[in-house]
């Protein structure tokens, strides 16, 4: 019998080390190049607001194929050459296989296994669909207590497990409700909040999950683009869970950072000019490619597609002005 978070960490480490995850799912930077481009411009505006520190770290957690960073750097090179000259690219990636793909797209990067190993100094840190891969624990309301979910012989099993980490019973939880905790994500939020508060900078998370914490079992496995049993074949499917943005925001505020969002991804990207930039790019392309670009932008931004469930959350040095896209 294994605790769910231990199982999930083991399964995902094996999965990312041995699979091409993009055979099983796709992500925003793979859907449209404009996603990474507008995030590059977002980073450039924040760099100006930070007082143009030189050098500055431009870091990304879980960069996948390196597409977001490559698109961001291309946009930065064309409109913010001084920022391009000042920035040093740092990538946080545990999978050797994905590191090799990233090196092909972003040759001048430096790699780290963990965020804590980033060198000190002002930083702009991006993370798209990174937190959803981090291991969660699940608790089920049974009577007057939470039972914890474990994995045994390819199945989820419940055990009454009153431990120091078990959450308190909230007033509105009913029998059978599932709640999830993700301590690694909260630790990352606190760590980055302390970092940007002490060294300057800003961190941006884009991921899927509700704006308000709510009960629900969000553990999901994708195999070949199809939902699969998360427990059946560890290492063969990508395991993810919804990100609890409200909990991240609380952890970051407690650590001293200014918190912006969570805000729906569609609103955030639209305010950053996703559609204007897509339109300008589309005009230079043959009709079929132009139509595909517009459709890709709609997929990222429409509320009933990726624009609603996905959220943007920024943790910033308290003296920085409102980062672009988060204006009330
Ligand atoms: N951001 C990319 C990839 C998302 S998939 C995109 O948008 O396409 C998740 C990424 O996080 C992969 O690169 C995976 O190898 C990495 N990853 C997962 N768990 C990690 C961990 N604990 N530490 C560092 N990287 C991790």
py3Dmol code that shows the C-alpha trace and the ligand (Angstrom):
import py3Dmol

protein = """\
ATOM      1  CA  UNK A   1       0.000   0.000   0.000  1.00  0.00           C
ATOM      2  CA  UNK A   2       1.343   3.410  -1.015  1.00  0.00           C
ATOM      3  CA  UNK A   3       0.254   6.905  -0.114  1.00  0.00           C
ATOM      4  CA  UNK A   4      -1.351   8.593  -3.145  1.00  0.00           C
ATOM      5  CA  UNK A   5       1.278  11.349  -3.364  1.00  0.00           C
ATOM      6  CA  UNK A   6       4.116   8.819  -3.186  1.00  0.00           C
ATOM      7  CA  UNK A   7       2.454   6.763  -5.919  1.00  0.00           C
ATOM      8  CA  UNK A   8       1.848   9.845  -8.090  1.00  0.00           C
ATOM      9  CA  UNK A   9       5.428  11.129  -7.737  1.00  0.00           C
ATOM     10  CA  UNK A  10       6.808   7.725  -8.671  1.00  0.00           C
ATOM     11  CA  UNK A  11       4.409   7.255 -11.588  1.00  0.00           C
ATOM     12  CA  UNK A  12       5.052  10.709 -13.073  1.00  0.00           C
ATOM     13  CA  UNK A  13       8.838  10.513 -12.685  1.00  0.00           C
ATOM     14  CA  UNK A  14       8.759   7.223 -14.625  1.00  0.00           C
ATOM     15  CA  UNK A  15       6.303   8.618 -17.151  1.00  0.00           C
ATOM     16  CA  UNK A  16       8.270  11.802 -17.963  1.00  0.00           C
ATOM     17  CA  UNK A  17      11.571   9.896 -18.062  1.00  0.00           C
ATOM     18  CA  UNK A  18      10.371   7.362 -20.625  1.00  0.00           C
ATOM     19  CA  UNK A  19       7.525   8.872 -22.668  1.00  0.00           C
ATOM     20  CA  UNK A  20       6.916  11.649 -25.104  1.00  0.00           C
ATOM     21  CA  UNK A  21       4.149  13.320 -23.083  1.00  0.00           C
ATOM     22  CA  UNK A  22       2.926  15.119 -26.190  1.00  0.00           C
ATOM     23  CA  UNK A  23       1.717  11.795 -27.577  1.00  0.00           C
ATOM     24  CA  UNK A  24      -0.806  11.807 -24.691  1.00  0.00           C
ATOM     25  CA  UNK A  25      -1.742  15.469 -24.329  1.00  0.00           C
ATOM     26  CA  UNK A  26      -1.134  18.910 -25.778  1.00  0.00           C
ATOM     27  CA  UNK A  27      -0.487  22.224 -24.038  1.00  0.00           C
ATOM     28  CA  UNK A  28      -0.999  25.913 -24.777  1.00  0.00           C
ATOM     29  CA  UNK A  29       2.483  26.613 -26.225  1.00  0.00           C
ATOM     30  CA  UNK A  30       2.046  23.645 -28.583  1.00  0.00           C
ATOM     31  CA  UNK A  31      -1.359  24.949 -29.682  1.00  0.00           C
ATOM     32  CA  UNK A  32      -0.198  28.438 -30.697  1.00  0.00           C
ATOM     33  CA  UNK A  33       3.204  30.109 -30.965  1.00  0.00           C
ATOM     34  CA  UNK A  34       1.503  33.352 -29.927  1.00  0.00           C
ATOM     35  CA  UNK A  35       1.055  31.964 -26.383  1.00  0.00           C
ATOM     36  CA  UNK A  36       4.817  31.989 -25.737  1.00  0.00           C
ATOM     37  CA  UNK A  37       5.242  35.239 -27.658  1.00  0.00           C
ATOM     38  CA  UNK A  38       2.802  37.216 -25.498  1.00  0.00           C
ATOM     39  CA  UNK A  39       4.361  35.734 -22.351  1.00  0.00           C
ATOM     40  CA  UNK A  40       7.768  36.898 -23.592  1.00  0.00           C
ATOM     41  CA  UNK A  41       6.386  40.420 -24.009  1.00  0.00           C
ATOM     42  CA  UNK A  42       4.768  40.144 -20.566  1.00  0.00           C
ATOM     43  CA  UNK A  43       8.194  39.295 -19.132  1.00  0.00           C
ATOM     44  CA  UNK A  44       9.784  42.252 -20.975  1.00  0.00           C
ATOM     45  CA  UNK A  45       7.264  44.716 -19.511  1.00  0.00           C
ATOM     46  CA  UNK A  46       7.883  43.353 -16.022  1.00  0.00           C
ATOM     47  CA  UNK A  47      11.628  43.684 -16.547  1.00  0.00           C
ATOM     48  CA  UNK A  48      11.155  47.380 -17.382  1.00  0.00           C
ATOM     49  CA  UNK A  49       9.020  47.789 -14.251  1.00  0.00           C
ATOM     50  CA  UNK A  50      11.733  46.077 -12.170  1.00  0.00           C
ATOM     51  CA  UNK A  51      14.211  48.785 -13.252  1.00  0.00           C
ATOM     52  CA  UNK A  52      15.883  46.738 -16.009  1.00  0.00           C
ATOM     53  CA  UNK A  53      18.201  44.637 -13.792  1.00  0.00           C
ATOM     54  CA  UNK A  54      21.211  43.233 -15.669  1.00  0.00           C
ATOM     55  CA  UNK A  55      21.720  40.326 -15.361  1.00  0.00           C
ATOM     56  CA  UNK A  56      18.213  38.991 -14.725  1.00  0.00           C
ATOM     57  CA  UNK A  57      17.071  35.362 -14.631  1.00  0.00           C
ATOM     58  CA  UNK A  58      14.348  34.274 -17.030  1.00  0.00           C
ATOM     59  CA  UNK A  59      13.391  30.886 -15.625  1.00  0.00           C
ATOM     60  CA  UNK A  60      10.781  28.282 -16.497  1.00  0.00           C
ATOM     61  CA  UNK A  61       9.554  25.318 -14.464  1.00  0.00           C
ATOM     62  CA  UNK A  62       8.722  22.143 -16.388  1.00  0.00           C
ATOM     63  CA  UNK A  63       9.399  23.520 -19.884  1.00  0.00           C
ATOM     64  CA  UNK A  64       8.229  20.399 -21.762  1.00  0.00           C
ATOM     65  CA  UNK A  65       9.599  20.646 -25.301  1.00  0.00           C
ATOM     66  CA  UNK A  66      10.992  24.141 -24.708  1.00  0.00           C
ATOM     67  CA  UNK A  67       8.410  25.658 -27.049  1.00  0.00           C
ATOM     68  CA  UNK A  68       7.131  28.382 -24.704  1.00  0.00           C
ATOM     69  CA  UNK A  69      10.660  29.607 -23.951  1.00  0.00           C
ATOM     70  CA  UNK A  70      11.750  29.485 -27.602  1.00  0.00           C
ATOM     71  CA  UNK A  71       8.655  31.494 -28.675  1.00  0.00           C
ATOM     72  CA  UNK A  72       9.120  33.958 -25.800  1.00  0.00           C
ATOM     73  CA  UNK A  73      12.790  34.518 -26.675  1.00  0.00           C
ATOM     74  CA  UNK A  74      11.970  35.108 -30.349  1.00  0.00           C
ATOM     75  CA  UNK A  75       9.437  37.804 -29.432  1.00  0.00           C
ATOM     76  CA  UNK A  76      11.809  39.357 -26.883  1.00  0.00           C
ATOM     77  CA  UNK A  77      14.642  39.480 -29.416  1.00  0.00           C
ATOM     78  CA  UNK A  78      12.499  41.350 -31.923  1.00  0.00           C
ATOM     79  CA  UNK A  79      10.988  43.990 -29.617  1.00  0.00           C
ATOM     80  CA  UNK A  80      13.103  44.136 -26.437  1.00  0.00           C
ATOM     81  CA  UNK A  81      16.749  43.671 -27.419  1.00  0.00           C
ATOM     82  CA  UNK A  82      18.145  45.169 -24.163  1.00  0.00           C
ATOM     83  CA  UNK A  83      16.116  42.633 -22.136  1.00  0.00           C
ATOM     84  CA  UNK A  84      17.388  39.816 -24.383  1.00  0.00           C
ATOM     85  CA  UNK A  85      20.954  40.932 -23.698  1.00  0.00           C
ATOM     86  CA  UNK A  86      20.389  41.102 -19.926  1.00  0.00           C
ATOM     87  CA  UNK A  87      18.539  37.827 -19.410  1.00  0.00           C
ATOM     88  CA  UNK A  88      19.956  34.410 -18.536  1.00  0.00           C
ATOM     89  CA  UNK A  89      17.707  31.428 -19.269  1.00  0.00           C
ATOM     90  CA  UNK A  90      17.325  28.833 -16.501  1.00  0.00           C
ATOM     91  CA  UNK A  91      15.131  25.752 -16.904  1.00  0.00           C
ATOM     92  CA  UNK A  92      13.885  23.523 -14.084  1.00  0.00           C
ATOM     93  CA  UNK A  93      13.412  20.022 -15.460  1.00  0.00           C
ATOM     94  CA  UNK A  94      13.925  16.578 -13.960  1.00  0.00           C
ATOM     95  CA  UNK A  95      13.469  14.463 -17.104  1.00  0.00           C
ATOM     96  CA  UNK A  96      16.736  13.894 -19.059  1.00  0.00           C
ATOM     97  CA  UNK A  97      14.664  13.077 -22.119  1.00  0.00           C
ATOM     98  CA  UNK A  98      12.816  16.408 -22.031  1.00  0.00           C
ATOM     99  CA  UNK A  99      16.056  18.276 -21.215  1.00  0.00           C
ATOM    100  CA  UNK A 100      17.458  17.022 -24.521  1.00  0.00           C
ATOM    101  CA  UNK A 101      14.407  18.352 -26.424  1.00  0.00           C
ATOM    102  CA  UNK A 102      14.678  21.684 -24.576  1.00  0.00           C
ATOM    103  CA  UNK A 103      18.394  21.973 -25.412  1.00  0.00           C
ATOM    104  CA  UNK A 104      17.557  21.723 -29.111  1.00  0.00           C
ATOM    105  CA  UNK A 105      15.174  24.716 -28.842  1.00  0.00           C
ATOM    106  CA  UNK A 106      16.945  26.783 -26.167  1.00  0.00           C
ATOM    107  CA  UNK A 107      20.650  25.980 -26.473  1.00  0.00           C
ATOM    108  CA  UNK A 108      21.963  28.679 -24.137  1.00  0.00           C
ATOM    109  CA  UNK A 109      19.931  27.591 -21.081  1.00  0.00           C
ATOM    110  CA  UNK A 110      21.183  26.304 -17.725  1.00  0.00           C
ATOM    111  CA  UNK A 111      19.281  23.356 -16.222  1.00  0.00           C
ATOM    112  CA  UNK A 112      18.348  22.592 -12.617  1.00  0.00           C
ATOM    113  CA  UNK A 113      16.544  19.707 -10.912  1.00  0.00           C
ATOM    114  CA  UNK A 114      14.742  21.935  -8.441  1.00  0.00           C
ATOM    115  CA  UNK A 115      13.709  25.562  -8.086  1.00  0.00           C
ATOM    116  CA  UNK A 116      15.734  25.846  -4.891  1.00  0.00           C
ATOM    117  CA  UNK A 117      18.914  25.452  -6.999  1.00  0.00           C
ATOM    118  CA  UNK A 118      18.316  28.588  -9.086  1.00  0.00           C
ATOM    119  CA  UNK A 119      21.075  31.140  -8.477  1.00  0.00           C
ATOM    120  CA  UNK A 120      20.074  34.231  -6.448  1.00  0.00           C
ATOM    121  CA  UNK A 121      19.145  37.578  -7.989  1.00  0.00           C
ATOM    122  CA  UNK A 122      16.167  39.240  -9.657  1.00  0.00           C
ATOM    123  CA  UNK A 123      14.104  36.773 -11.666  1.00  0.00           C
ATOM    124  CA  UNK A 124      11.091  36.392 -13.897  1.00  0.00           C
ATOM    125  CA  UNK A 125       9.766  32.861 -13.553  1.00  0.00           C
ATOM    126  CA  UNK A 126       7.202  31.180 -15.811  1.00  0.00           C
ATOM    127  CA  UNK A 127       5.379  27.883 -15.270  1.00  0.00           C
ATOM    128  CA  UNK A 128       2.721  26.505 -17.613  1.00  0.00           C
ATOM    129  CA  UNK A 129       1.015  23.239 -16.664  1.00  0.00           C
ATOM    130  CA  UNK A 130       3.737  22.466 -14.135  1.00  0.00           C
ATOM    131  CA  UNK A 131       1.892  22.473 -10.822  1.00  0.00           C
ATOM    132  CA  UNK A 132      -0.813  20.063 -12.042  1.00  0.00           C
ATOM    133  CA  UNK A 133       1.820  17.315 -12.324  1.00  0.00           C
ATOM    134  CA  UNK A 134       2.896  17.601  -8.682  1.00  0.00           C
ATOM    135  CA  UNK A 135       1.819  14.849  -6.279  1.00  0.00           C
ATOM    136  CA  UNK A 136      -1.404  15.284  -4.305  1.00  0.00           C
ATOM    137  CA  UNK A 137      -2.995  13.615  -1.281  1.00  0.00           C
ATOM    138  CA  UNK A 138      -6.719  12.960  -1.172  1.00  0.00           C
ATOM    139  CA  UNK A 139      -9.059  12.717   1.811  1.00  0.00           C
ATOM    140  CA  UNK A 140     -12.616  11.400   1.796  1.00  0.00           C
ATOM    141  CA  UNK A 141     -15.220  12.525   4.329  1.00  0.00           C
ATOM    142  CA  UNK A 142     -16.304   9.427   6.297  1.00  0.00           C
ATOM    143  CA  UNK A 143     -18.484  10.150   9.296  1.00  0.00           C
ATOM    144  CA  UNK A 144     -16.874  12.757  11.512  1.00  0.00           C
ATOM    145  CA  UNK A 145     -13.376  12.404  10.013  1.00  0.00           C
ATOM    146  CA  UNK A 146     -11.367  12.344   6.807  1.00  0.00           C
ATOM    147  CA  UNK A 147     -10.098   8.990   5.576  1.00  0.00           C
ATOM    148  CA  UNK A 148      -7.026   9.155   3.353  1.00  0.00           C
ATOM    149  CA  UNK A 149      -6.835   7.506  -0.074  1.00  0.00           C
ATOM    150  CA  UNK A 150      -3.957   5.112  -0.738  1.00  0.00           C
ATOM    151  CA  UNK A 151      -3.076   2.899  -3.685  1.00  0.00           C
ATOM    152  CA  UNK A 152      -2.875  -0.888  -3.313  1.00  0.00           C
ATOM    153  CA  UNK A 153      -2.751  -3.532  -6.044  1.00  0.00           C
ATOM    154  CA  UNK A 154      -3.778  -1.099  -8.790  1.00  0.00           C
ATOM    155  CA  UNK A 155      -6.743   0.324  -6.867  1.00  0.00           C
ATOM    156  CA  UNK A 156      -7.563   3.218  -4.573  1.00  0.00           C
ATOM    157  CA  UNK A 157      -8.247   2.187  -0.983  1.00  0.00           C
ATOM    158  CA  UNK A 158      -9.312   4.293   2.000  1.00  0.00           C
ATOM    159  CA  UNK A 159      -7.824   4.244   5.437  1.00  0.00           C
ATOM    160  CA  UNK A 160      -8.780   6.282   8.430  1.00  0.00           C
ATOM    161  CA  UNK A 161      -5.475   8.108   8.864  1.00  0.00           C
ATOM    162  CA  UNK A 162      -5.628  10.830  11.440  1.00  0.00           C
ATOM    163  CA  UNK A 163      -2.140  12.309  11.078  1.00  0.00           C
ATOM    164  CA  UNK A 164      -0.612  15.737  11.620  1.00  0.00           C
ATOM    165  CA  UNK A 165      -1.232  16.626   7.944  1.00  0.00           C
ATOM    166  CA  UNK A 166      -4.899  15.623   7.868  1.00  0.00           C
ATOM    167  CA  UNK A 167      -6.983  18.748   7.206  1.00  0.00           C
ATOM    168  CA  UNK A 168      -9.630  19.860   9.679  1.00  0.00           C
ATOM    169  CA  UNK A 169     -13.258  19.020   8.843  1.00  0.00           C
ATOM    170  CA  UNK A 170     -14.844  22.130   7.341  1.00  0.00           C
ATOM    171  CA  UNK A 171     -18.467  22.920   8.112  1.00  0.00           C
ATOM    172  CA  UNK A 172     -19.838  22.356   4.616  1.00  0.00           C
ATOM    173  CA  UNK A 173     -18.124  19.045   3.710  1.00  0.00           C
ATOM    174  CA  UNK A 174     -20.615  16.213   3.351  1.00  0.00           C
ATOM    175  CA  UNK A 175     -20.226  12.425   3.507  1.00  0.00           C
ATOM    176  CA  UNK A 176     -18.203  11.176   0.545  1.00  0.00           C
ATOM    177  CA  UNK A 177     -16.702  14.570  -0.356  1.00  0.00           C
ATOM    178  CA  UNK A 178     -13.097  14.372  -1.548  1.00  0.00           C
ATOM    179  CA  UNK A 179     -10.577  17.095  -0.807  1.00  0.00           C
ATOM    180  CA  UNK A 180      -7.056  17.335  -2.165  1.00  0.00           C
ATOM    181  CA  UNK A 181      -3.847  18.822  -0.831  1.00  0.00           C
ATOM    182  CA  UNK A 182      -0.625  19.454  -2.726  1.00  0.00           C
ATOM    183  CA  UNK A 183       2.137  20.367  -0.310  1.00  0.00           C
ATOM    184  CA  UNK A 184       4.850  20.531  -3.013  1.00  0.00           C
ATOM    185  CA  UNK A 185       2.834  23.227  -4.845  1.00  0.00           C
ATOM    186  CA  UNK A 186       2.333  25.235  -1.646  1.00  0.00           C
ATOM    187  CA  UNK A 187       6.048  24.930  -0.851  1.00  0.00           C
ATOM    188  CA  UNK A 188       6.872  26.230  -4.342  1.00  0.00           C
ATOM    189  CA  UNK A 189       4.481  29.168  -3.919  1.00  0.00           C
ATOM    190  CA  UNK A 190       6.041  30.069  -0.557  1.00  0.00           C
ATOM    191  CA  UNK A 191       9.565  29.631  -1.887  1.00  0.00           C
ATOM    192  CA  UNK A 192       8.954  31.813  -4.943  1.00  0.00           C
ATOM    193  CA  UNK A 193       7.082  34.403  -2.884  1.00  0.00           C
ATOM    194  CA  UNK A 194      10.069  34.714  -0.531  1.00  0.00           C
ATOM    195  CA  UNK A 195      12.446  34.764  -3.460  1.00  0.00           C
ATOM    196  CA  UNK A 196      10.773  37.586  -5.397  1.00  0.00           C
ATOM    197  CA  UNK A 197      10.245  39.551  -2.190  1.00  0.00           C
ATOM    198  CA  UNK A 198      13.942  39.361  -1.270  1.00  0.00           C
ATOM    199  CA  UNK A 199      15.677  39.356  -4.672  1.00  0.00           C
ATOM    200  CA  UNK A 200      13.076  41.156  -6.797  1.00  0.00           C
ATOM    201  CA  UNK A 201      10.986  39.800  -9.613  1.00  0.00           C
ATOM    202  CA  UNK A 202       7.762  38.022 -10.395  1.00  0.00           C
ATOM    203  CA  UNK A 203       6.512  34.470 -10.966  1.00  0.00           C
ATOM    204  CA  UNK A 204       3.616  33.526 -13.244  1.00  0.00           C
ATOM    205  CA  UNK A 205       1.672  30.260 -13.062  1.00  0.00           C
ATOM    206  CA  UNK A 206      -0.734  29.175 -15.772  1.00  0.00           C
ATOM    207  CA  UNK A 207      -2.609  25.980 -15.048  1.00  0.00           C
ATOM    208  CA  UNK A 208      -6.053  24.467 -14.685  1.00  0.00           C
ATOM    209  CA  UNK A 209      -8.145  24.502 -11.572  1.00  0.00           C
ATOM    210  CA  UNK A 210     -10.891  26.507  -9.874  1.00  0.00           C
ATOM    211  CA  UNK A 211     -10.387  30.065  -8.621  1.00  0.00           C
ATOM    212  CA  UNK A 212     -12.001  29.129  -5.278  1.00  0.00           C
ATOM    213  CA  UNK A 213     -11.067  25.984  -3.342  1.00  0.00           C
ATOM    214  CA  UNK A 214     -13.825  23.378  -3.695  1.00  0.00           C
ATOM    215  CA  UNK A 215     -14.152  19.674  -2.858  1.00  0.00           C
ATOM    216  CA  UNK A 216     -13.847  17.173  -5.713  1.00  0.00           C
ATOM    217  CA  UNK A 217     -11.693  14.347  -6.998  1.00  0.00           C
ATOM    218  CA  UNK A 218      -9.703  15.907  -9.858  1.00  0.00           C
ATOM    219  CA  UNK A 219      -7.047  13.198 -10.248  1.00  0.00           C
ATOM    220  CA  UNK A 220      -6.873  12.278 -13.906  1.00  0.00           C
ATOM    221  CA  UNK A 221      -4.754  10.066 -16.113  1.00  0.00           C
ATOM    222  CA  UNK A 222      -4.320  10.606 -19.839  1.00  0.00           C
ATOM    223  CA  UNK A 223      -3.016   7.897 -22.095  1.00  0.00           C
ATOM    224  CA  UNK A 224      -3.007   8.424 -25.855  1.00  0.00           C
ATOM    225  CA  UNK A 225      -5.247  11.452 -25.374  1.00  0.00           C
ATOM    226  CA  UNK A 226      -7.900   9.355 -23.601  1.00  0.00           C
ATOM    227  CA  UNK A 227      -8.801   9.264 -19.904  1.00  0.00           C
ATOM    228  CA  UNK A 228      -7.346   6.154 -18.261  1.00  0.00           C
ATOM    229  CA  UNK A 229      -7.434   4.471 -14.847  1.00  0.00           C
ATOM    230  CA  UNK A 230      -4.787   6.411 -12.850  1.00  0.00           C
ATOM    231  CA  UNK A 231      -3.807   3.354 -10.785  1.00  0.00           C
ATOM    232  CA  UNK A 232      -3.619   0.609 -13.412  1.00  0.00           C
ATOM    233  CA  UNK A 233      -0.236   1.193 -15.035  1.00  0.00           C
ATOM    234  CA  UNK A 234       2.019   3.643 -13.150  1.00  0.00           C
ATOM    235  CA  UNK A 235       4.499   5.325 -15.506  1.00  0.00           C
ATOM    236  CA  UNK A 236       2.362   4.668 -18.605  1.00  0.00           C
ATOM    237  CA  UNK A 237       0.011   7.637 -18.222  1.00  0.00           C
ATOM    238  CA  UNK A 238       0.373  11.285 -17.245  1.00  0.00           C
ATOM    239  CA  UNK A 239      -1.223  11.912 -13.825  1.00  0.00           C
ATOM    240  CA  UNK A 240      -2.514  15.384 -13.016  1.00  0.00           C
ATOM    241  CA  UNK A 241      -4.828  17.142 -10.604  1.00  0.00           C
ATOM    242  CA  UNK A 242      -6.472  20.545 -10.503  1.00  0.00           C
ATOM    243  CA  UNK A 243      -4.414  23.323  -8.988  1.00  0.00           C
ATOM    244  CA  UNK A 244      -5.880  24.947  -5.855  1.00  0.00           C
ATOM    245  CA  UNK A 245      -5.155  28.582  -6.779  1.00  0.00           C
ATOM    246  CA  UNK A 246      -6.757  30.051  -3.662  1.00  0.00           C
ATOM    247  CA  UNK A 247      -4.455  27.949  -1.470  1.00  0.00           C
ATOM    248  CA  UNK A 248      -1.400  29.007  -3.516  1.00  0.00           C
ATOM    249  CA  UNK A 249      -2.408  32.663  -3.210  1.00  0.00           C
ATOM    250  CA  UNK A 250      -2.738  32.332   0.593  1.00  0.00           C
ATOM    251  CA  UNK A 251       0.675  30.657   0.877  1.00  0.00           C
ATOM    252  CA  UNK A 252       2.330  33.345  -1.275  1.00  0.00           C
ATOM    253  CA  UNK A 253       0.727  36.230   0.654  1.00  0.00           C
ATOM    254  CA  UNK A 254       1.782  34.679   3.948  1.00  0.00           C
ATOM    255  CA  UNK A 255       5.362  34.611   2.604  1.00  0.00           C
ATOM    256  CA  UNK A 256       5.260  38.332   1.793  1.00  0.00           C
ATOM    257  CA  UNK A 257       4.540  38.551  -1.948  1.00  0.00           C
ATOM    258  CA  UNK A 258       1.899  40.615  -3.700  1.00  0.00           C
ATOM    259  CA  UNK A 259      -0.543  38.214  -5.374  1.00  0.00           C
ATOM    260  CA  UNK A 260      -2.353  38.995  -8.650  1.00  0.00           C
ATOM    261  CA  UNK A 261      -5.199  36.760  -9.826  1.00  0.00           C
ATOM    262  CA  UNK A 262      -6.217  34.010 -10.161  1.00  0.00           C
ATOM    263  CA  UNK A 263      -7.699  35.269 -13.375  1.00  0.00           C
ATOM    264  CA  UNK A 264      -9.203  33.224 -16.237  1.00  0.00           C
ATOM    265  CA  UNK A 265      -6.524  32.461 -18.857  1.00  0.00           C
ATOM    266  CA  UNK A 266      -8.793  33.723 -21.640  1.00  0.00           C
ATOM    267  CA  UNK A 267      -9.081  37.160 -20.048  1.00  0.00           C
ATOM    268  CA  UNK A 268      -5.380  37.274 -19.267  1.00  0.00           C
ATOM    269  CA  UNK A 269      -4.248  36.325 -22.781  1.00  0.00           C
ATOM    270  CA  UNK A 270      -6.819  38.600 -24.463  1.00  0.00           C
ATOM    271  CA  UNK A 271      -5.591  41.559 -22.417  1.00  0.00           C
ATOM    272  CA  UNK A 272      -2.011  40.724 -23.432  1.00  0.00           C
ATOM    273  CA  UNK A 273      -3.048  41.028 -27.079  1.00  0.00           C
ATOM    274  CA  UNK A 274      -3.406  37.358 -28.053  1.00  0.00           C
ATOM    275  CA  UNK A 275      -5.950  38.139 -30.777  1.00  0.00           C
ATOM    276  CA  UNK A 276      -4.253  41.284 -32.137  1.00  0.00           C
ATOM    277  CA  UNK A 277      -0.924  39.482 -32.420  1.00  0.00           C
ATOM    278  CA  UNK A 278      -2.591  36.416 -33.933  1.00  0.00           C
ATOM    279  CA  UNK A 279      -4.343  38.666 -36.469  1.00  0.00           C
ATOM    280  CA  UNK A 280      -1.093  40.378 -37.488  1.00  0.00           C
ATOM    281  CA  UNK A 281       0.658  37.024 -37.875  1.00  0.00           C
ATOM    282  CA  UNK A 282      -2.311  35.486 -39.751  1.00  0.00           C
ATOM    283  CA  UNK A 283      -2.241  38.267 -42.369  1.00  0.00           C
ATOM    284  CA  UNK A 284       1.256  37.132 -43.398  1.00  0.00           C
ATOM    285  CA  UNK A 285       0.184  33.484 -43.839  1.00  0.00           C
ATOM    286  CA  UNK A 286      -1.666  31.449 -46.505  1.00  0.00           C
ATOM    287  CA  UNK A 287      -5.440  31.188 -45.800  1.00  0.00           C
ATOM    288  CA  UNK A 288      -5.438  27.678 -44.269  1.00  0.00           C
ATOM    289  CA  UNK A 289      -2.593  28.514 -41.886  1.00  0.00           C
ATOM    290  CA  UNK A 290      -4.201  31.874 -41.039  1.00  0.00           C
ATOM    291  CA  UNK A 291      -7.481  30.149 -40.139  1.00  0.00           C
ATOM    292  CA  UNK A 292      -5.619  27.589 -37.998  1.00  0.00           C
ATOM    293  CA  UNK A 293      -3.880  30.382 -36.072  1.00  0.00           C
ATOM    294  CA  UNK A 294      -7.187  32.101 -35.302  1.00  0.00           C
ATOM    295  CA  UNK A 295      -8.761  28.799 -34.228  1.00  0.00           C
ATOM    296  CA  UNK A 296      -5.793  28.081 -31.974  1.00  0.00           C
ATOM    297  CA  UNK A 297      -6.159  31.460 -30.252  1.00  0.00           C
ATOM    298  CA  UNK A 298      -9.885  30.790 -29.746  1.00  0.00           C
ATOM    299  CA  UNK A 299      -9.111  27.406 -28.203  1.00  0.00           C
ATOM    300  CA  UNK A 300      -6.743  29.043 -25.693  1.00  0.00           C
ATOM    301  CA  UNK A 301      -9.080  31.904 -24.790  1.00  0.00           C
ATOM    302  CA  UNK A 302     -12.738  30.874 -25.060  1.00  0.00           C
ATOM    303  CA  UNK A 303     -14.322  30.416 -21.629  1.00  0.00           C
ATOM    304  CA  UNK A 304     -15.801  26.988 -22.406  1.00  0.00           C
ATOM    305  CA  UNK A 305     -12.487  25.745 -23.779  1.00  0.00           C
ATOM    306  CA  UNK A 306      -9.072  26.451 -22.208  1.00  0.00           C
ATOM    307  CA  UNK A 307      -9.833  30.080 -21.427  1.00  0.00           C
ATOM    308  CA  UNK A 308     -12.090  29.415 -18.429  1.00  0.00           C
ATOM    309  CA  UNK A 309     -10.779  26.433 -16.473  1.00  0.00           C
ATOM    310  CA  UNK A 310      -7.180  27.596 -16.921  1.00  0.00           C
ATOM    311  CA  UNK A 311      -6.112  30.444 -14.644  1.00  0.00           C
ATOM    312  CA  UNK A 312      -3.202  32.863 -14.385  1.00  0.00           C
ATOM    313  CA  UNK A 313      -1.698  33.686 -10.993  1.00  0.00           C
ATOM    314  CA  UNK A 314       1.267  35.993 -10.389  1.00  0.00           C
ATOM    315  CA  UNK A 315       3.407  36.370  -7.244  1.00  0.00           C
ATOM    316  CA  UNK A 316       5.370  39.597  -7.254  1.00  0.00           C
ATOM    317  CA  UNK A 317       7.655  41.845  -5.290  1.00  0.00           C
ATOM    318  CA  UNK A 318       5.234  44.105  -3.391  1.00  0.00           C
ATOM    319  CA  UNK A 319       6.714  47.296  -4.912  1.00  0.00           C
ATOM    320  CA  UNK A 320       6.157  46.237  -8.535  1.00  0.00           C
ATOM    321  CA  UNK A 321       3.275  47.902 -10.358  1.00  0.00           C
ATOM    322  CA  UNK A 322       0.285  45.796 -11.410  1.00  0.00           C
ATOM    323  CA  UNK A 323       1.633  43.280 -13.932  1.00  0.00           C
ATOM    324  CA  UNK A 324       0.084  43.465 -17.426  1.00  0.00           C
ATOM    325  CA  UNK A 325      -3.112  41.456 -17.840  1.00  0.00           C
ATOM    326  CA  UNK A 326      -4.149  41.550 -14.172  1.00  0.00           C
ATOM    327  CA  UNK A 327      -5.710  45.025 -14.129  1.00  0.00           C
ATOM    328  CA  UNK A 328      -9.085  44.931 -12.307  1.00  0.00           C
TER     329      UNK A 328
END
"""
ligand_1 = """\
26
LIG
N 5.203 23.508 -19.611
C 5.203 22.519 -20.676
C 5.136 21.072 -20.161
C 4.063 20.642 -19.222
S 4.260 18.947 -18.777
C 4.144 22.839 -21.683
O 3.373 23.740 -21.437
O 4.098 22.194 -22.722
C 5.053 19.046 -17.208
C 6.524 19.377 -17.243
O 7.011 19.435 -15.900
C 7.425 18.385 -17.941
O 8.468 19.107 -18.547
C 7.924 17.518 -16.794
O 9.072 16.790 -17.071
C 8.129 18.553 -15.731
N 8.084 18.090 -14.356
C 7.131 17.325 -13.796
N 7.357 17.161 -12.483
C 8.482 17.855 -12.201
C 9.241 18.087 -11.014
N 8.864 17.575 -9.845
N 10.333 18.866 -11.093
C 10.714 19.411 -12.286
N 10.041 19.235 -13.429
C 8.947 18.465 -13.397
"""
view = py3Dmol.view(width=600, height=400)
view.addModel(protein, "pdb")
view.setStyle({"model": 0}, {"cartoon": {"style": "trace"}})
view.addModel(ligand_1, "xyz")
view.setStyle({"model": 1}, {"stick": {}})
view.zoomTo()
view.show()
